[in-house]
Amino acid sequence: MRKKLPSSTSLQAFEAAARHGNFARAAEELSLTEGAISRQIARLESLLNCKLFERTGSRVRLNPNGARYAHHVRETLERLERDTQYLMGAADGSRSLEIAAPPTFASRWLIPRLGDFQRRNPDITLNIAVRTDPFILTGSGFDAAVHFEHPAWAGMRLRFLFEERLVPVCHAGLLTGEDLASQLNALPRIHRRQNPDAWQRYAEECGIALDNPARGVRYDLHEMAIAAALAGQGVALVPHVYVEKALENGTLAAPWPQARSLSKRFCLVRPLENGVNESALQAFEQWLLAQ
């Protein structure tokens, strides 16, 4: 049985009209007449058997049904355009993977290592998108995610990669001859907003006395906290794995112990069922495990 689906012309006309709140401006954008826009939307409303706009004279405004539908149509058209551009730019016989990852992991760990993956797998294009929080992988458009363990991944296949442990780091130029515990207490503290009690927990685990552990600036991302530490603005409690190079070259210093209790397990998260990109995903998984 043939499915009842609206034409791409009707959807584009509706999306433009919804975005502009005006048929005339939608017509100008799409190089159509205002009457053509009106007819396309009338066909769409007839197919859906409901009105999408409230009309007052020459003015139009989305009704609740129209607002919900416009949101989904816009996402669908954007995804279709993105996928079309990907295919247009893909070489014959090439493969691609859509991978989700947290922002600091992507910028500090994954992307700097991708040159090696590309040399070993020149026919695989790895597209990376940021997802700070765990999400439902099924239907997301991603082949896999590199993320920390979380109940949201229930029903998925998880492959353990490494344990992320937090360690205090600061610009090497901030260190003095005082004992390390006193220096840690004296330096301005840099927090990650999502872990408001991290400094308190660190002090308790390591037996270091901190005056008011909650004091200090707060940033959303580890990347931002690392940038602040590199700028000499204080001491940040960040994953050791993200600052290894800065510690090796002496830009940052970490003379304090790592926190064993402040850790997360990072995994490759993938569907239980094999997909069309299975061979490329297996190559990516084996490369990750070798890092």
ABEGO torsion letter per residue (X at the ends): XBBBBBBAAAAAAAAAAAAAGBAAAAAAAAGBBAAAAAAAAAAAAAAAGBBABBBBEABBBBBAAAAAAAAAAAAAAAAAAAAAAAAAABBBGBBBBBBBBBAAAAAAAAAAAAAAAAAABAABBBBBBBBABBBBABGAGBABBBBBBBAAABGBBBBBABBBBBBBBBBAAABBABBAAAAAAABBBBBBAABAAAAAAAAAAAGBBBBGAABEBBBABAAAAAAAAAAGAEBBBBBAAAAAAAAAAGABBBABBBBAABBBBBBBBBBABBBAAAAAAAAAAAAAAAX
